[in-house]
Structures are given as C-alpha cells and as structure tokens.
Amino acid sequence: MKSSIHQLFLVLLAICFMTSCKDEWGTEPGNDSNPVATVYQYKPVRPYDADNDVIFRVATNNKTTEAYYLVEKTANISMSESDYMNHVVATGTKINDISGESNVDLTITGLTGDNTITVVAVGNGKKTSSKATFVGLEWNDVVEGTYYFAQANIRNTIGASSVHTTLQVCTTNSKQFRFKEIFGTGYSMKINLLELKDADEDGEYTFFRVPVADTPYTYTINPANTGPMSVRDVGYWQGNDAYVTDYGYESGMYEDYFCFVAVQYFVVGGLSIGWNYDMFEPD
C-alpha cells in the first residue's frame, strides 16, 4: 500500500420528591432559600477551537444578586469548599448581567490540560458554588512531512496538491494523532489508532480511524447542494466500522509514520464529493 500510493420511574420519583418536599419552604421552584448558579457546558463553533475553547452557561436563581467565576488547573484546587468560594469571589471575575434569574454565556479560550471552572452565587448574605471541568488537548510534535490530496477536485478546492504539515500526538492519549492545520489555521485532521495491525511488502502498519473533520472550504456539487466541505473515513461515511476493519477501506500508519488515509470528502446532508487514498510522507 505504501509504495503503491506514496420514563415511568422518573414520573413516580418526581411525584414522591414533590410530595416529600412540599412543606419545606425554599425548595419549591422560585422559592429557593439560597442563591444558586448552575453551570452547563457547550462546544463552541468556529472560529473557536473545540480542543481548547469551551462555552459555559451560567444559570442563576432569583436569590442570586452577584456571581463570580474562576478557571484553574484542577490539580491546583486544594482549599476547603468554603475557603475556595471566598477565594473565587476575591480573585475571580464578576459575571456581568447577573440579577436574579439570569442566563449568561462565558466563552473561555486557550485551555490546556485538566481545568475546573467554579462559579459562586452570592445573595442574602450567603454563597453557594457550582463546578464544571474541561480537558484541553495538548499536542507534541512527532515528525514533519507532506500531506498529499489524492482527488483532483479536492486539490482544486484547496488550491494545492499537497501541504507541509506536522504529525502530532496528544499528550493525554498516545493513540490520538493529528495532521496539524492541513486545511488552514485551526483546521487539523485527527486520527485515532486502533489495536489492529496488518503488513504488506512495505512493512507492518497500524489501522486508524478518521473522525469527521471540518474545513474552511465551500464546495458545490450542484446548485442545490453547496456548502461547507468536511472529511471522514469510509467507515463513518457508511455508518459501519467493518468497512475500515474488514472490508479493505482501512487507513494505516507504518512504523516510520508514513500514512495512507482512506477518506471521503462531503458537503451538507452528507452528499459525497468522492473518496480516495490521501497520504502523508515524513520528511
């Protein structure tokens, strides 16, 4: 290959909960006795990078008059809950537009490693906290090389037949690699190694998967089907892993990091632009 291509339970539970708590003032909706901030997490859209950027939505109740947040490395948080709430209020960032029942989105960028966001709700002389975690991916360089696009229509869309790139490995997952920014700044292609190997005349190679990766390019299949171009392996295209592991549409990485990459390019609605074997050749 290398050489050839170069509900029911929830209803009853809710009824029991409402019955058991009905006489406790402050536990019915709208009558909470303490200020409360709840943190929800969302994946951001472009131009943000979902590997290192995240959106946190902070939802507060009607007893909250102020709220503060602080993002820190999870390993650095060692205070008691009470002390840490005071720390967040004293050193964190006050969230604007919080007054009673409120919803505010916070976009946090450039996170690496294991992080915790802590939000402290303040009101009526009381404080409560809520937390969420986010792991930002970090990458180490493995080898530089050239990524070659096999399809003429893809080369025309990108404006190049190949790009110089760096193969990188994730610091927290030795099976996850990426071809850095082969589609432009912020647009990399990730690959995930499998516990499956084969060999040919060029040596042993490890199978890998290519999850959906978006690109900044627009492609027109026909006037009614124009949209952003994305890429994925044949198994994701067909909704069947066996296409990669058993049917011969595998992607593979040799020991010297040469890769053949069986990928399908597509646009909105999953309409296919075509598939072929791209390749990565180390310098």
Backbone as a ProteinNet text record, in pm:
[ID]
protein_1_A
[PRIMARY]
MKSSIHQLFLVLLAICFMTSCKDEWGTEPGNDSNPVATVYQYKPVRPYDADNDVIFRVATNNKTTEAYYLVEKTANISMSESDYMNHVVATGTKINDISGESNVDLTITGLTGDNTITVVAVGNGKKTSSKATFVGLEWNDVVEGTYYFAQANIRNTIGASSVHTTLQVCTTNSKQFRFKEIFGTGYSMKINLLELKDADEDGEYTFFRVPVADTPYTYTINPANTGPMSVRDVGYWQGNDAYVTDYGYESGMYEDYFCFVAVQYFVVGGLSIGWNYDMFEPD
[TERTIARY]
83.7	0	87.1	194.2	279.4	343.5	393.4	461.5	359.7	250.6	152.3	83.2	78	13.1	101.9	211.1	318.2	225	-3922.8	-3978	-4082.1	-4112.6	-4213.6	-4152.7	-4047.6	-3979.6	-3951.7	-3913.5	-3883.5	-4009	-4126.2	-4251.7	-4286.3	-4280	-4311.1	-4212	-4086.6	-3984	-4010.1	-4048.6	-4076.5	-4194.6	-4298.1	-4414.8	-4375.8	-4296.3	-4251.9	-4168.9	-4080.5	-3994	-4075.2	-4169.8	-4251.3	-4335.2	-4386.3	-4468.9	-4386.4	-4264.8	-4183.3	-4128.4	-4114.6	-4051.2	-4151.1	-4274.7	-4371.7	-4377.4	-4358.3	-4371.6	-4242.7	-4133.3	-4005.5	-3991.3	-4014.6	-4006.9	-3867.4	-3864.7	-3736.2	-3694.9	-3769.9	-3732	-3822.9	-3935.6	-4019.8	-3959.5	-3983	-3927	-3963.2	-3859.3	-3882.3	-3873.5	-3862.8	-3857.2	-3732.4	-3625.7	-3501.5	-3452.8	-3407.6	-3363.4	-3222.1	-3143.1	-3004.6	-2985.8	-2886.7	-2851.8	-2792.5	-2825.6	-2777.4	-2736.5	-2620.2	-2574.8	-2545	-2605.4	-2583.3	-2500.1	-2401.2	-2309.8	-2336.7	-2359.1	-2375.2	-2259.9	-2222.8	-2107.4	-2149.4	-2094.8	-2128.4	-2002.8	-2008.4	-1899.4	-1913.3	-1808.6	-1818.2	-1809.8	-1856	-1846	-1730	-1694.3	-1589	-1624	-1522.9	-1379.9	-1312.7	-1389.2	-1328.6	-1281.6	-1184	-1127.2	-1178.9	-1261.7	-1323.7	-1222.6	-1098.6	-995.4	-953.9	-961.6	-908	-1000.6	-1113.7	-1209.5	-1341.8	-1414.7	-1539.9	-1634.4	-1763.5	-1865.9	-1929.3	-1930.8	-2001.5	-2122.2	-2239.8	-2360.3	-2388.8	-2400.5	-2428.7	-2574.7	-2652.2	-2794.1	-2813.8	-2863.6	-2880.6	-3028	-3055.6	-3194.3	-3226	-3350	-3395.8	-3338.3	-3261.6	-3197.4	-3054.4	-3009.2	-2871.7	-2865.2	-2778.2	-2759.1	-2627.1	-2529.2	-2399.9	-2347.9	-2258.4	-2193	-2051.3	-1959.6	-1819.3	-1771	-1670.2	-1615.5	-1463.4	-1404.5	-1259.6	-1228.1	-1135.1	-1088.8	-946.8	-924	-790.5	-762.6	-635	-598.4	-659.2	-722.2	-791.3	-696.5	-573.8	-477.1	-437.5	-459.7	-419.2	-525.2	-642	-751.1	-741.9	-705.5	-683.9	-753.6	-818.8	-886.1	-1016.3	-1066.5	-1199.9	-1301	-1422.3	-1523.1	-1553	-1564.7	-1595.4	-1482.9	-1358.3	-1244.7	-1231.2	-1259.6	-1243.4	-1350.3	-1472.3	-1574.9	-1530	-1472.4	-1422.1	-1308.4	-1225	-1114.4	-1165.8	-1270.4	-1327	-1383.8	-1455.4	-1514.4	-1405.2	-1297.7	-1191.2	-1100.7	-1074.2	-975.6	-1032.7	-1156	-1215.5	-1273.1	-1351.2	-1411.5	-1561.3	-1609.2	-1751.6	-1823.6	-1933.2	-2008.3	-2108.6	-2096.3	-2188.8	-2328.1	-2427	-2565.5	-2629.1	-2580	-2644.1	-2730.2	-2858.7	-2951.2	-3073.9	-3080.9	-3191.1	-3179.7	-3293.8	-3292.9	-3226.8	-3112.6	-3033.9	-2965	-2932.5	-2852.1	-2743.8	-2619.7	-2506.4	-2409	-2363.7	-2266.1	-2125.9	-2033.2	-1892.3	-1812.2	-1739.5	-1654	-1510.6	-1455.7	-1320.4	-1231.8	-1120.8	-1035.9	-895.9	-828.9	-688.3	-660.3	-754.7	-734.1	-657.6	-562.1	-489.7	-488.6	-484.3	-483.4	-620	-621	-744.4	-778	-889.6	-929.4	-1066.1	-1085.8	-1214.5	-1259.4	-1383.6	-1444.1	-1534.9	-1517.3	-1601.8	-1678.9	-1810.9	-1896.5	-1957.8	-1945.9	-2001.6	-2117.2	-2233.3	-2351.8	-2359.8	-2388.7	-2393.8	-2532	-2587.9	-2716.5	-2765.8	-2832.3	-2887.2	-2781.3	-2659	-2551.8	-2501.5	-2537.5	-2497.1	-2421.8	-2349.7	-2276.8	-2297.5	-2308.3	-2302.8	-2216.9	-2165.5	-2078	-2123	-2085	-2109.8	-1986.2	-1956.9	-1832.9	-1858.3	-1769.2	-1765.2	-1619.2	-1586.3	-1448.5	-1435.1	-1315.6	-1287	-1141.1	-1117.7	-982.3	-943	-847.7	-797.4	-683.6	-690.2	-589.8	-458.4	-350.8	-216.6	-149.7	-60.3	-0.3	151.6	219.5	364.6	396.3	495.7	537.4	600.5	566.2	624.7	721.4	671	755.6	690.7	772.8	722.1	716.3	631	619.5	521.7	484.3	394.8	269.3	153.4	24.6	-20.3	-49.8	-88.2	-237.4	-308.5	-450.6	-465.5	-537.6	-545.4	-642	-753.8	-859	-834	-848.8	-825.7	-923	-1049.7	-1147.3	-1117.3	-1059.7	-1020.1	-898.3	-803.3	-685.5	-726.8	-823.1	-870	-939.2	-1015.6	-1087.2	-989.9	-890.2	-792.3	-691.4	-667.4	-570.2	-428.8	-415	-282.1	-296.7	-194.3	-195.8	-142.2	-70.9	-13.7	13	30.7	66.5	173.2	263.7	361.4	295.1	310.9	242.1	328.3	276.1	342.8	247.3	293	217.1	242.4	134.4	146.4	69.2	111.6	43.4	-10.1	-128.4	-191.7	-116.9	-93.8	-16.9	-92.8	-224.9	-305	-360.7	-331.5	-383.1	-285	-203.2	-97.4	-150.7	-281.1	-342	-402.2	-404.2	-464.3	-355.4	-362.3	-268.6	-349	-276.5	-340.6	-239.1	-289.5	-211.9	-244.1	-147.5	-173.3	-207.4	-325.5	-369.4	-348.9	-383	-366.6	-469.4	-576.3	-676.3	-670.8	-566.6	-552.2	-550.5	-527	-513.4	-636.4	-613.9	-722.1	-797.8	-758.4	-830.5	-736.8	-731.5	-647.1	-732.9	-668.3	-737.2	-685.4	-774.7	-735.7	-747	-662.3	-671.9	-656.2	-724.5	-722.6	-675	-557.9	-502.1	-588.4	-598.7	-672.1	-575.5	-626.5	-546.3	-554.7	-518	-530	-416.6	-345.1	-230.2	-239.6	-166.6	-151.5	-13.9	21.5	152.4	143.2	230.6	243.6	391.2	424.1	564.7	646.9	579.5	650	664.6	607	620.3	486.4	493.9	373.9	314.3	182.5	115.5	-0.2	-35.7	-145.1	-265.6	-381.5	-504.1	-538.6	-604.5	-657.2	-787.9	-863.4	-990.3	-972.1	-1054.1	-1053.5	-1193.3	-1214.6	-1345.8	-1369.7	-1493.1	-1529	-1442.5	-1385.4	-1309.7	-1367.3	-1393.1	-1444.7	-1329.9	-1360.5	-1262	-1321.6	-1239.7	-1292.8	-1343.5	-1344	-1375.1	-1522.5	-1572.2	-1707	-1697.4	-1784.4	-1781	-1920.7	-1928.3	-2055.7	-2064.9	-2155	-2182.1	-2274.3	-2377.8	-2469.4	-2532.6	-2606.6	-2659.5	-2741	-2804.9	-2888.5	-2809.9	-2685.1	-2605.3	-2467.3	-2464.9	-2342	-2327.9	-2209.6	-2193.4	-2053.3	-2032.1	-1900.5	-1854.9	-1727.5	-1669.1	-1610.3	-1640.2	-1584.2	-1522.2	-1455.7	-1387.3	-1401.9	-1402.6	-1414.3	-1369.2	-1351.7	-1314.1	-1437.3	-1414	-1522.6	-1617.1	-1564.2	-1649.1	-1751.2	-1709.5	-1805.1	-1903.5	-1855.5	-1941.9	-2054.2	-2017.8	-2114.7	-2187	-2146.3	-2208.4	-2179.9	-2062.1	-2027.7	-1876.7	-1831	-1687.5	-1619.1	-1694.5	-1634.9	-1576	-1624	-1564.3	-1416.5	-1379	-1239	-1163.7	-1224.7	-1152.8	-1156.1	-1259.8	-1276.5	-1292.2	-1340.1	-1375.7	-1268.3	-1153.7	-1042.9	-1031	-1113.6	-1104.5	-1028	-924.2	-852.1	-759.2	-729.1	-619.3	-510.8	-383.3	-276.8	-155.7	-87.9	35.8	148.6	257.1	375.1	462	561.5	648.4	726.5	750.2	822.1	726.8	598.8	492.3	438.7	482.8	415.8	271.9	176.9	35.6	-36	-121.1	-218.9	-355.7	-433.7	-552.6	-673	-756.1	-874.5	-988	-1013.8	-1112.1	-1210.8	-1330.5	-1436.8	-1457.5	-1464.1	-1498.5	-1646.9	-1713.9	-1858.7	-1904.3	-2027.3	-2086.4	-2218.4	-2292	-2417.1	-2505.1	-2566.6	-2654.3	-2580.3	-2446.4	-2367.2	-2344.7	-2382.3	-2362.6	-2213.3	-2178.8	-2038.8	-1974.1	-1854.3	-1770.7	-1684.2	-1658.7	-1576.1	-1481	-1420.3	-1323.8	-1200.7	-1088.9	-965.4	-863.8	-741.7	-635.2	-544	-559.9	-459.2	-338.5	-229.1	-114.5	-30.5	40	134.1	270.9	368.5	505.4	597.2	658.7	750.3	870.3	926.3	1046.7	1164.8
-120.1	0	125	121.2	239.6	273.8	173.2	202	229.9	163.9	180.9	316.3	383.4	515.5	630.6	597.5	701	801.1	602.2	725.6	716.8	604.8	598.2	615.6	555.9	566.8	711.1	791.9	932.6	1008.9	973.4	1040	1008.9	880.3	841.8	903.7	906.8	966.8	1114.9	1183.2	1326.2	1352.7	1265.7	1282.9	1266	1160.8	1138.2	1254.2	1305.7	1416.1	1539.9	1572.5	1692.3	1678.9	1558.3	1536.8	1550.1	1491.3	1491.5	1628.8	1714	1843.5	1958.6	1932.4	2039.6	2132.6	2078.6	2160.2	2230.1	2208.4	2271.1	2397.9	2513	2641.7	2661.8	2706.1	2732.7	2623.9	2512.1	2405.9	2399	2466.7	2470.9	2568.7	2545.5	2636.1	2781.1	2866.7	3009	3050	2953	2985.4	2929.1	2910.1	2861	2957.4	2899.8	2984.9	3036.8	2972.4	3012.2	3058.6	3143.6	3176.2	3052.2	3031.1	2911.9	2949.8	2900.5	2913.6	2773.6	2738.2	2608.7	2628.8	2542.1	2555.8	2446.7	2489.1	2396.4	2418	2312.2	2319.6	2292	2372.5	2358.9	2365.5	2296.6	2301.4	2426.7	2505.5	2627.6	2596.6	2688.7	2675.2	2761.7	2740.7	2821.6	2969.6	3054.7	3027.9	2971.5	2936	2879	2736.6	2691.9	2558.8	2474.7	2374.6	2293.9	2211.9	2198.2	2128	2207.5	2339.4	2423.3	2535.8	2550.8	2656.2	2591.6	2656.4	2599.6	2712.3	2684.2	2778.2	2722.2	2801.5	2767.7	2859.2	2800.9	2880.3	2878.5	2996.3	3010.3	3051.9	2968	2995.3	3016.6	3134.4	3167.1	3175.5	3157.2	3165	3305.1	3323.8	3457.9	3509	3427.8	3472.3	3519.8	3512.5	3549.8	3696.7	3768.5	3909.6	3932.6	3845.3	3853.6	3712.4	3699.4	3571.3	3596.9	3510.5	3521.1	3385.9	3389.8	3263.1	3268.5	3147.8	3133.8	3001.1	3005.5	2884	2856.6	2737.4	2699.4	2554.6	2519.1	2379.8	2300.1	2190.4	2110.9	2067.2	2032.9	1984.8	2092.2	2219	2328.2	2364.7	2304.8	2338.1	2247.8	2306.1	2225.6	2281.8	2397.1	2457.9	2385.7	2410.3	2362.9	2435.9	2383.1	2445.6	2587.8	2608.2	2742.1	2840.6	2798.4	2886	2914.1	2812.5	2831.8	2926.3	2921.2	3015.6	3158.4	3181.7	3315.8	3354.8	3256.3	3280.8	3320.7	3252.9	3283.9	3425.3	3461.4	3595.5	3702.1	3672.5	3771.4	3785.6	3676.5	3680.6	3649.8	3601.4	3564.7	3684.3	3654.8	3757	3766.2	3887.6	3906.4	3892.8	3817.3	3793.6	3907.4	3974.7	4084	4030.9	4119.7	4090.8	3981.4	3961.6	3869.5	3950	3921.3	3984.6	3896.8	3818.1	3724.8	3613.8	3570.1	3463.1	3514	3455.9	3503.6	3386.7	3407.7	3312.6	3390.6	3355.8	3424.5	3320.6	3341.3	3251.7	3308.7	3222.7	3259.3	3175.8	3239.2	3167.8	3176.1	3060.9	3053.1	2988.8	3052.5	3005.3	2969.1	2888.3	2857.3	2768.1	2681.8	2594.4	2469.1	2429.3	2304.9	2227.8	2096.3	2014.4	2009.1	1960.6	1940.5	2067	2129.4	2256	2244.8	2326.8	2335.6	2480.4	2504.4	2636	2628.3	2721.6	2730.4	2860.9	2852.1	2969.8	2981	3097.5	3122.7	3220.2	3178	3263.9	3330	3460.8	3539.1	3603.6	3601.2	3666.5	3643.3	3743	3732.7	3692.5	3739.3	3709.8	3566.5	3494.5	3354.5	3333.4	3220.7	3182.4	3033.7	2996.6	2856.4	2848.2	2729.1	2714.8	2599.9	2609.7	2505.6	2493.9	2370.7	2348.9	2267.7	2284.5	2201.4	2186	2078.5	2053.5	2050.9	2080.3	2077.4	2037.9	1940	1895.5	1950.3	2041.9	2097.7	2012.8	1980.5	1892.1	1965.6	1893.9	1942.8	1842.6	1892.9	1808.6	1823.9	1711.9	1711.5	1675.7	1744	1714.6	1575.4	1501.1	1370.3	1378.3	1425.3	1435.7	1533.3	1606.3	1691.6	1611.5	1656.6	1586	1655.6	1585.9	1641.2	1556	1621.6	1554.1	1576.3	1466.8	1472.6	1443.1	1528.3	1509.4	1432.6	1321.7	1233.4	1282.3	1345.3	1379.2	1514.7	1518.5	1642.7	1751.9	1715.7	1818.2	1875.3	1795.2	1845.2	1936.2	1896.3	1981.1	2116.2	2114.9	2241	2328	2264.9	2340	2402.2	2325.7	2373.2	2467.9	2447.4	2529.8	2478.8	2350.5	2290.2	2139.6	2074.1	1928	1865.1	1944.8	1895	2011.6	1980.5	2082.7	2025.5	2111.6	2070	2082	1980.6	1977.8	1906.4	1898.1	1825.1	1721.4	1597.3	1493	1509.4	1520.3	1541.8	1433.7	1408.1	1311.7	1384.6	1343.9	1405.9	1365.2	1460.1	1430.9	1343.9	1340.4	1261.6	1133.7	1109.4	990.1	950.9	849.2	811.2	749.2	721.8	665.3	773.4	896.7	1004.3	1092.8	1108.6	1193.4	1297.1	1391.5	1483	1532.9	1561.2	1632.3	1779.8	1852.4	1988.3	2083	2141.6	2252.4	2223.4	2102.6	2072.5	2146	2195.7	2272.3	2422	2464.3	2604.7	2623.2	2745	2775.7	2731.1	2646.4	2598	2478.2	2429.6	2318.6	2199.8	2115.2	1995.9	1873	1762.2	1634.4	1538.5	1489.1	1394.2	1252.2	1164.4	1021.6	946	832.2	751.6	610.3	572.2	440.2	331.4	218.2	102.4	-5.2	-100.6	-215.9	-322.8	-284.6	-373.8	-344	-448.5	-430.3	-524.7	-489.8	-575.2	-544.8	-615.3	-594.5	-617.4	-550.1	-571.7	-567.7	-553.8	-556.7	-442.2	-337.6	-222.6	-231.3	-333	-349.4	-352.9	-348.7	-354.4	-215.1	-209	-82	-101	6.4	7.4	77	12.9	73.4	197.1	293.1	406.9	455.9	527.6	587.8	737.7	793.8	938.1	992	1047.1	1105.5	1229.7	1275.1	1391.8	1511.3	1573.4	1697.5	1801.3	1920.6	2025	2101.6	2173.1	2253.4	2393.2	2489.5	2624.1	2641.2	2533	2543.7	2516.9	2582.9	2559.4	2483.5	2384.4	2302	2297.3	2302.7	2295.9	2165.5	2077.4	1955.4	1986.9	2064.5	2116.9	2241.2	2321.1	2447	2430.2	2315	2293	2236.4	2196.6	2134.2	2197.5	2313.2	2387.5	2409.2	2383.8	2405	2375.3	2383.9	2358.6	2215.9	2201.4	2070.7	2010	1882.5	1808.5	1679.6	1605.7	1482.7	1380.6	1252.2	1143.4	1014.2	907.4	782.1	710.1	604.4	535	467.6	422.6	360.8	457.1	581	682.4	718.9	722.3	752.2	648.4	521.3	413.9	375.8	435.5	401.7	259	207.3	68.4	58	27.5	17.4	-89.3	-191.5	-302.6	-259.3	-148.9	-101.6	-72.3	-29.6	2.6	-120.3	-201.5	-312.7	-441.7	-461.9	-590.2	-582.1	-469.2	-463.4	-401.2	-366.7	-321.5	-172.4	-92.4	53	113.9	44.7	89.4	206.8	279.6	376	316.7	344.4	281.7	369.6	345.3	416.7	315.3	334.2	249.2	296.7	215.1	247.8	376.6	412.9	537.7	657.1	633.4	734.2	769.7	698.7	713.2	665.4	742.1	708.2	707.3	608.1	613.9	634.8	725.3	777	763.2	662.6	639.6	728	837.1	933.9	973.7	1009.7	1062.1	1208.7	1291.4	1432.4	1448.7	1536.6	1550.4	1690.7	1721.9	1852.4	1830.8	1941.2	1939.2	1821	1761.1	1648.4	1518.7	1522.7	1402.8	1366.3	1454.8	1424.8	1412.3	1305.8	1271.8	1351	1399.8	1460.1	1351.1	1244.4	1134.3	1086.8	970.1	917.8	865.7	861.9	809.3	796.2	757.2	743.7	866.2	956.1	1058.6	990.4	1063.2	1004.2	1110.9	1067.3	1153.1	1089.2	1167.1	1120.4	1200.9	1136.3	1209.1	1263.5	1374.1	1430.5	1334.9
0	0	0	81.1	92.9	-40.8	-101.1	-227.5	-335.8	-341.4	-447.4	-444.9	-341.3	-336.7	-294.9	-243.6	-195.7	-120.8	3108.6	3180.7	3301.2	3295.7	3406.5	3545.1	3574.4	3702.2	3739.8	3645.2	3671.3	3714.8	3655.4	3694.1	3838.2	3876.3	4013.7	4111.4	4073	4158.3	4177.8	4069.6	4078.8	4170.8	4160.4	4246.6	4392.1	4419.3	4557.4	4608.2	4523.5	4564	4595.4	4508.1	4528.9	4654.5	4680.9	4799.8	4925.6	4925.1	5046.1	5076.9	4975.2	4996.4	5003	4984.1	4968	5087.9	5205.1	5325.4	5364.5	5285.3	5318.7	5236.5	5299.4	5231.9	5174.4	5051	4987.1	4891.8	4884.8	4793	4671.9	4671.5	4553.3	4452.8	4322.8	4221.5	4249.3	4240.3	4262.7	4407.4	4500.3	4643	4709.8	4632.6	4690.7	4798.7	4907.8	5018.5	4998.3	4912.2	4888.2	4743.9	4721.5	4582.7	4516.3	4391.2	4320.6	4178.9	4137.4	3998.7	3946.3	3834.6	3772.3	3646	3625.7	3512.6	3409.9	3284.7	3173.2	3075.3	3004.1	2914.6	2771.1	2677	2536.1	2451.2	2337.1	2240.6	2155	2141.1	2060	1911.4	1830.8	1685.2	1636.2	1510.8	1450.5	1460.2	1480.8	1466.6	1591.5	1693.7	1813.5	1787.1	1866.2	1854.6	1970.3	1939.3	2044	2123.4	2074.9	2151.7	2274.5	2265.3	2373.6	2417.4	2351.5	2385.7	2427.5	2516.8	2566.3	2605.8	2595.1	2640.6	2767.8	2872.3	2995.2	3007.7	3023.6	3050.2	3199.4	3257.2	3399.6	3416.2	3482.6	3507.7	3657.5	3696.6	3838	3874.5	4005	4052.3	4102.9	4153.2	4190.1	4321.7	4390.7	4514.9	4490.5	4366.8	4333.5	4293.6	4362.7	4328.8	4255.5	4277.5	4210.6	4186	4088.9	4064.5	4015	4054.1	4018	3964.8	3875.9	3828.6	3827.8	3835	3830	3762	3666.3	3599.3	3642.9	3696.2	3741.8	3704.8	3703.7	3687.1	3802.7	3768.6	3869.7	3980.7	3944.7	4043.6	4143.6	4110.1	4199.5	4302.6	4292.8	4384.9	4507.1	4620.8	4741.8	4865.3	4853.5	4969.2	5002.1	5120.6	5155.8	5069.1	5058.5	4973.7	5018.2	5147.7	5199.1	5167.7	5193.2	5166.3	5017.6	4936	4792.7	4737.5	4791.5	4748.5	4777.2	4894.3	4926.7	4832.3	4797	4704.3	4565.9	4518.4	4387.3	4385.6	4491.2	4498.6	4505.1	4578.8	4597.7	4476.2	4405	4297.6	4159.4	4153.8	4026.6	3952	3849.5	3764.8	3793.2	3816.9	3838	3703.7	3703.6	3581	3561.5	3450.1	3421.1	3389.4	3408.2	3371	3455.4	3576.9	3670.8	3767	3768.4	3861.9	3872.8	3980.9	3994.6	3891.7	3841.7	3741.7	3613.2	3579.8	3465.9	3397.4	3270.6	3193.5	3120.7	3148	3087.7	3032.5	2909.1	2848	2861.5	2902.3	2914.5	2815.3	2726.1	2632.4	2682	2719.8	2773.4	2666.9	2634.7	2525.3	2573.9	2493.6	2516.9	2635.9	2672.1	2787.1	2746.5	2827.6	2808.3	2939.1	2929.1	3049.1	3115.6	3240	3316.9	3394.8	3362.4	3422.8	3491.6	3592.9	3661.3	3663.3	3621.2	3638.4	3760.3	3849.7	3969.1	3964	3979.5	3981.1	4120.4	4179.5	4312	4300.9	4349	4353.2	4489.5	4489.4	4613.7	4625.2	4746.9	4769.9	4910.9	4968	5103.7	5206.4	5183.7	5277.9	5271.6	5167.2	5154	5022.4	5017.4	4897	4872.1	4744.4	4703.6	4578.1	4550.4	4433.7	4345.3	4220.5	4121.8	4034.5	3987.9	3913.1	3787.1	3690.9	3571.2	3531.5	3462.6	3423	3271.3	3225.2	3081.7	3063	2977.3	2946.8	2810	2809.5	2684.6	2630.6	2503.4	2444.4	2419.9	2444.5	2414.5	2320.8	2234.4	2132	2131.3	2110.1	2091.2	1946.1	1889.8	1753.3	1746	1641	1615.7	1498.1	1383.7	1265.1	1167.3	1096.4	989.6	859.9	768.9	643.1	550.2	444.6	343.6	333.6	334.6	318.6	173.9	103.4	-37.7	-52.9	-126.5	-153.7	-285	-282.1	-397.7	-504.1	-463.4	-558.5	-624.4	-755.7	-830.1	-787.7	-763.4	-724.8	-586.8	-499.2	-366.4	-380.2	-464	-485.9	-543.6	-634.5	-693.1	-589	-501.2	-398	-298.7	-259.6	-161.7	-226.1	-354.7	-424.5	-412.4	-378.8	-366.4	-375.5	-428.1	-434.5	-306.9	-227.9	-103.1	-9.1	118.4	217.4	310.3	351.1	451.3	587.7	671.8	799.4	902.5	1024.5	1132.1	1188.1	1194	1262.7	1411.8	1488.9	1633	1708.5	1832.3	1918.2	2039.7	2084.8	2201.5	2327.9	2416.1	2537.9	2636.5	2626.3	2720.9	2658.4	2530.7	2463.9	2353.9	2380	2286.7	2158.7	2152.7	2032.4	1942.4	1990.7	1911.6	1852	1718.8	1646.2	1567.3	1509.6	1415.4	1314.1	1194.5	1093.4	1112.9	1165	1211.4	1096.4	1106.4	1020.5	871.8	827.2	684.4	598.7	661.4	586.4	618.9	686.7	722.7	873.1	916.3	1058.3	1136.2	1236.4	1321.1	1265.5	1148.1	1084	1065.5	1167.9	1164.1	1137.3	1104.5	1089.3	1195.9	1281.9	1385.3	1333	1385.5	1356.7	1488	1499.4	1621.2	1588.8	1641.9	1616.4	1679.3	1610	1659.7	1707.7	1784.2	1826.1	1717.5	1596.9	1482.1	1385.4	1345.3	1257.8	1138.2	1034.6	916.4	858	752.8	691.4	541.5	468.9	325.5	290.2	161.7	120.4	178.7	229.3	287.2	438.7	499.8	643.1	715.2	846.9	930.5	947.2	948.8	972.6	1069.3	1137.1	1234.1	1173.5	1184.2	1134.7	1217.5	1153.9	1231.4	1171	1252.7	1211.9	1192.7	1104.7	1080.7	1109.7	1229.9	1259.4	1174.6	1172.1	1090.3	1127.9	1026.5	1044.4	948.9	1000.5	911.7	847.6	742.9	671.1	649.2	612.1	585.9	443.2	365.4	223.3	194.5	91.1	40.1	-91.2	-106.4	-226.8	-288.4	-420.7	-491.7	-569.1	-526.5	-601.2	-718.2	-688.9	-789.8	-728.6	-804.8	-749.3	-622.1	-605.7	-486.8	-369.7	-393.2	-288	-280.8	-219.9	-196.3	-46.3	6.3	149.3	196.5	328.5	385.7	355.8	325.1	295.4	421.7	443.8	556.2	505.3	595.9	557.9	670.7	635	732.6	664.5	743.5	679.6	625.2	550.2	481.5	580.6	693.9	795.4	851.8	880.7	928.3	817.4	695	580.7	569.2	578.8	561.8	691.3	801.8	929.7	972.2	934.7	962.7	979.7	1100.8	1128.8	1044.8	1004.1	931.1	797.8	741.5	617.5	636.1	755.5	785.5	832.3	916.6	979.2	898.9	814.3	746.4	594.5	544.5	402.4	314.1	371.7	289.1	267.2	337.3	322.2	440	484	602.9	572.9	679.2	680	768	736.5	812	832.8	945.8	979.9	995.4	917	928.9	1045	1077.2	1190.4	1169.2	1042.9	1015.9	1002.8	1035.5	1036.2	898.1	794.5	665.4	683.4	628.7	645.1	510.5	489.8	381.4	446.2	389	457	364.2	387	304.6	356	285.7	334.5	225.8	272	186.4	219.7	118.1	135.3	103.4	177.9	161.2	199.7	163.2	197.1	269.9	289.3	364	326.5	430	406.6	383.4	391.3	371.3	226.2	132.9	-9.1	-39.5	-110.1	-129.9	-243	-216.1	-319.7	-383.6	-308.5	-356.7	-248.3	-271	-174.1	-249	-176	-232.7	-120.1	-157	-58.8	-61.3	37.1	60.5	124.2	134.1	204.6	273.5	376.4	448.6	439	391.6	376.6	467.9	568	658	582.5	631.8	571.1	590.2
[MASK]
+++++++++++++++++++++++++++++++++++++++++++++++++++++++++++++++++++++++++++++++++++++++++++++++++++++++++++++++++++++++++++++++++++++++++++++++++++++++++++++++++++++++++++++++++++++++++++++++++++++++++++++++++++++++++++++++++++++++++++++++++++++++++++++++++++++++++++++++++++++++++++

